[in-house]
Amino acid sequence: MARQVHQAIPAGKEESVHEQPEEAPKGWARWGWIILAVVSGVYIVFPEWTDLIPVVGWIDEGIAAIFLTTALSRLGIHIPILDTFLRRKQRKSKNKSSVKDVSRQ
């Protein structure tokens, strides 16, 4: 009985047999992600002349935020609220791909 409880998956969490944890980058790749995260963070914090034009300022800040969150996630730093939204999207795409795989067989 204790063995079954130990291997139980908590409610709301799904685990896939084929799911493998993403490997953290090493060496120069790691430094590249660190530099991208720092540059994106600095770009977001300090205002520039494009912030005077609302739509253009929003677009470039949004792209910098995407770069920042991508770099942080590749480095293994996860922001809980963003992680929730991104995992929901990944789960939906995995479910669609598993349905396609079953239909092919």
MOLINKA-V48164 format. One record per pair of residues at least 24 apart in sequence whose C-alpha atoms are under 7 Angstrom apart, sorted by the first residue. I is the first residue (numbers start at 0). GAP is how many residues later the second one is. D is the distance in Angstrom with one decimal. If there is no record, write none. Layout:
# MOLINKA-V48164
I GAP D
I GAP D
This chain:
# MOLINKA-V48164
23 50 6.5
23 51 6.1
23 52 6.8
24 50 6.9
32 38 5.2
33 37 7.0
35 32 7.0
35 35 6.6
36 31 4.8
36 34 5.5
36 35 6.6
39 24 5.2
39 25 6.9
39 27 6.5
39 28 5.5
40 27 6.5
